[in-house]
Amino acid sequence: MLDQIIKVFKKNYQVLNKIEISKSRLINNYKFLSLLNKKFQITPVLKSNAYGHGIKEVGAILDKVEAPFFCVDSLYEAYQLHKPAPFFKKVKTPILIMGYTDPSNLSLKRLPFQYAVWDLEFAKVLNEYQKGAKIHIFVDTGMHREGVSLEDLPNFLGEIKNLTNVEVIGLMSHLASCISHKDPLFNKQLNNFKEAKEIVKRSGLKIHWFHISASDPLMDKKSRKLVYQVSNLARVGKALYGIAPKQMKQLQPVLQFKTKIIQIKDIKRGECIGYAGTYKATRNIKVGVLPAGYNDGIDRRLSNKGVVLINGVRCPILGRVSMNITSVDISNVDNPFISQEVIIYSNNPDDPNSIDKVASLCDTIAHEILIRETPTTRRVVAD
């Protein structure tokens, strides 16, 4: 009964803000990345609400591409994919939790997930309470965050071999840098990962997956080749969502953030707009009020310098972006009207409000902009 009520409500309830997800672009991006090397696997990264795109929506789309597994950060994210919900079935694709899981949660019930492991005590808890769990040993190759050091790896693997209730299926690490194939740190980490593989081989463990690369090395032919030499899988996040260098035109942005005009005002020269009056009109202008602010994913750093698009017209953001309201100059829009569609972030890389250009304005990275898209904004799967 509750599901029926939710369906009726969702069908008829009109929202002001929405995030459109292009199903075709997402699948095409995955296929393109997979075809870079048919012997090399691509596994989607769905952490941080699938980089702001919506973990359930993205999971449902990519569940059909037969990826080796999905990568998430936490037990909570894994459950979002695993547990059925209104409009969403649980995914069939295996799920790797890359972040740390509180060991006390492992003793509650059997959990059908894979785990990144770098702590022996954590592995022992898995062995006791999660019999049959598949694990990926996380080795620190030079980023010096989480991971088993190369020096400790032989003893660590020896202890892991004594845990007969877990199955080691992967060796993983993470790259700190990949400016180019000549990047010293990049090459040092690849060499260290190669050494880690040799240590695994000497231990007698039979491991299927070897993964160290994220998106960046795959964007350059020479860097890719080096990655292929030491691994057979890459964990891909931002490239999957179309955040990629210009030369990789085959990868298209998946997300578009839209809202509507809720009020139109005539502002006279000399009048101020927004908190602290940081914008003062230098001429008579027409202003559109938008029901979205930094709570909804419009970065506050866009105050007085970002733009939105209305019917293809650039409309500058005026004054400070508020928590739930943003004002824009619509003086050049022909016959603007209430409820007219506004594109806050465009999925066209050439538009002035593309994710990459917004990130540049905010002096940050594109995926920081993406993950700030609030989970409460409705995600709509298009095409």
N, C-alpha and C positions, 0 to 999 in steps of 0.2 A: 504493500500500500504506500509506504514512504517513497519507494522508488518511483511509483506512478505520479505522486504529487510533485516530486523533484523534476521529473520529465516535463510535466505540464508547465511548471513554474519556469524552467529553463527555456522552454520553447517560446513562451510568451513574454518573458521579462526582458525588456529592452535596456541595455546598458549604455552608458555614456562613453566609457573607455574600453577599448578592447585591443588585444594583441593577436594579430593574424599570423598563423604559421603556415607556410607553404609546404604542403606534403610532397609535391612533385620535386621541389628544390632540395628538400631534405634527403629524399631517396636518391636523386641524381647526384648529390654531393657524395653520398656514401658509395654509390656505384663507381663514380669517377676515382675516388681515393682507392677503392678496392682494385681497380684495373691498372693502377700504377705499376703493380707487380702481382701477377696472379698467384705467385707462390707465397705472398706475404699477406697476412690477415690484418683487417682493420676492426677494432672493437670500439663502439661508441661510448663516449664519456657523458653521463647524464647527471653528474653532480651539480650542486647549486641550482636545483630546479631546472636541469638541462640548460645551463647557462642562461637562465631566465626565460626560456621558451615554454616551459611547462613540462615537468617530468612525466606526468601521466600521458599527456598528448604525444610527446616525442617517443615515449616508450611504446605506446600503442602502434605508432607508425613503423618504428624500426623493428618491432617484434617479428615482422614478416620478412626481414632481409637475411635472417639466419646468421647473425653475427655470433662469434664464439662466446661472448658474454657481454653484459653491460657493466660499466664501471660507475660506481657511486662512491660517495664519501662516508656515509654513515648508515647505521642500522635503520634509522628513521627513513632515509631515502630508499633503502632496499625494500622496506615494508610498503612504501608508497607504490612501488612497482609490483610487488608480490600480492598485496591484498586487493581483491576485487572491490570496486566502488561503483556508484551510479555512473553509467555511461562507459565504464572501463572494466575490462576483464584483467585478471592478473596476467602478467607477461609469462611466456614460456621460456624466453631466453634466460640462461643462467646469469646470476648477478654477483659481481665481485665488489666487496666492500674494501675500499683502499685505505680508509681512515681507521682510527682506533675505535674499538668497541669496548665498552665497559665490561670486564669479565663477568660481573654479577648478572648481566643480561643473558649470558650464555648458559647459565644454569637453570633458567626458567622453563625452557622447552626446546625441542629440536627446531633448528632454524635452517632453511634450505639454501644457504648462501655460501659463497666462497670468500676467503679472507686473505688480506695482505698480512703477513706475519714477520715481525722483526724482534719480538720479545718472547723469550723462552717460556716464561710463566704464563703468558697468554696462550701459547701453543699447548701447554699442559692442560689448561682449562678446556680448550677445544677438544683435546684428546679424551678428556673425562666426560664432558657433557654433550659434545657435538660429534658423536661417532660417525665416521665416514665423511667428515667435512673435508673439502678440497681447499688447499692453501697455496699461496704464492709467496715465496721467500723474498722479502724486500731487502736488497743490499744497497748500502750507501757507497756510491761510486765517485763521490766528490762534491755533491751538493751540500752535504753535512746537515741535513734535516733528519728525518726518520731513516731507519735502515740499519742492518747489521754491517759492521765494518769488514773489509776484506781480511783483516788480521784475525777477526773473531769467527769468520765464516766457517772454516773447517770444523772447529769445535761445535759451533752452533748446529751444523748439519749432522754431526755425529749424535748430538742430543735429539734432534728431530727424528732421526732414523729409529730411535728407541720408542717413539710414540706411534704405536701400531694402529691407532684408531683414526689417524688423519692421513690424507693422501696429498703429497706434494706434486702439484701439476704445473707450477710456474716459478720462474725466477724473474724478478722485476727490479727496476730502478727508475730514477727520474733524472732528466737532464736539466742542469742549471742554466745552460746557455747554448745557443746555436746561431751565432751571428753569421757564420759561414762555415763551409767545410774545412776551412783553415783555422777555425777558432780553437786555440790551444786547450781550453777547458772542455769543449765538446769532444775533442779527440782523446783527451786524457780519460774522460769518463767512459767512452766507448772501449778503450783499451782495458780499463779496470773491469768493465762488464765482461769483456772477453776472458779476463783472468778469473772472474767469478764463475763463469761457465766451466772453465777447466777445473776449478775446485769442486764444483758439483759433479763433474764427470769422475774425478778421482774418488769422490765419496761413494760412488756406486748408485746414487739416486738417478732414476729415469724420469726426466722432466720434459713435458711436452711444449710448454709455452715459455718463450724468452722475450721480454718486452721492456724497453727503456725509453722509447721515443714517444713524444706527443706530436702535435701538428707541425711545428716549425721545421724540423729537419726534412719532412716530406715535401716541403714547398720548393726545395732546391735539389736538382738532379744529382749533383755530386754528394750532397749531404745524405740524400736518400740511399745512395749506393753504399755509403759507409754504415748506415743503420742496418741495411739488409745483410751485411756481412756478419753481424753479431746477434741478430734477433729475427724472429719470424712473425712478429705482431707489433702493431702500434696502437696506443690508446689515443684516440682522436676526439678532441672537443671542439675548439673554435673553428677549425677548418670544416668540420662537419656542418657547422651552422653558417658557413659561408664567409667567415672572417679570414681573409687570405690576401696575399700580395696581388698586385694588379696583374702580374704575368700569369696568375692562375685564374683566368677568366671563367673557366669551367665551373668554379666554385661560386655559387650565388647566395647572397644573404637570404636567410629563411624567415626572419622576423620583421614585422611591420607594426608599429604602434600608432593607433588612431584614437581620436576623440571627436567631440562635436562642439560647435559654438553654442554657448548657453545664454549669452547676452551680447548686445552690440551697443556701444556707447560712443558718443561724439565728445572728444576731448579737445578743449581749447588750448591754444598756445599759452605756455607758461604754467599749465596745470601739471601736477605730479601724479605718478602711478606707482602703487605698491608700497610695501614696507619701506620706511625711511625715506620715501620719495626719491629714490635713486635715479629715476627717469623723469626728466622734465621736458614736456613737449616743446619743440622749437617751432611748431606750426600747428594748425588745426588738423586733427587726425581722427580717423575712425578706428575704434579698438574692439577686438573680439575677446570675450572672456571665455576661458577654457576650464572645464572641471577636472583638471589634472595638475598635480604639482610634484614636489620632490618625494612625497609619500607614494606616488603612483609610478615613479620612475623617470620623471623629467629632472635631470641633474641640475642642482642649484647653481652650479658653476656656469650654466647657460644664461644666467640672469644678465640682461642687457647685451647679450652677444649671440645667442642662439637664434635659429629660425625654424619655422614650421612651414608646411606647404598647404595651401588651400586652393584647390582647382588649378594646381600647377604654379601658383603665385607664391613667391618668397614673402613670408610675413615675419618680421623681426620680433623677438621676445622683448617686451618692454618692462623695465623694472625688475624687481627680484621675483624669482620663482618662489611661490608660497607653498605651503604644505599640500594644499589641495586645489590651488587656483594658479593659473598663469594667464597673463594678458599679452596679446599680440597685436601688431599694427596691421589692420586689414584695409587700409586706405586704398590699396591698389587692386583689391578684389572686386570684380564686377558683381553688383547686386548680392552682397552677402546676406545670409539668412540664418535664423535660429535653427539649430540641429544640422547645419552644414558640416560635412565631413572635413576633418583636419588630420593631416599626417604629421605626427610628431617626429617619429623616426622612420625613415624610408628604407625599403629594401632594394632601392636602386643605388648602386655604388657611386653613380655620377651626380646624385642629388646633393644639395648643400646640407641636408639633414640626414645623410647616411650615417650608419653607426660609426664607421671609421672617421668621418669628418667631425661628428659630435665628440668622439673621443679626443681628437686632436685639439678641438676648442677647449676641452676640459683638461688638457694636458695629462691624459691617462691612457689606458689601454681599452680596446673595444669591448673585451669581455667583462670589464668592470661596469661599463655602461649597461650591458645586457643583464647581468645578474641582479642589478638594482630594480628590474621590473618586478613590481610587487606580485606575489602569488595570488592575491585576491582579485586582480584584474582578469576578466574572462579571456581565456585563450580560445580562439576560433580557428579550426583547421580548414584551410582553403585549398582549392584545386586538388 
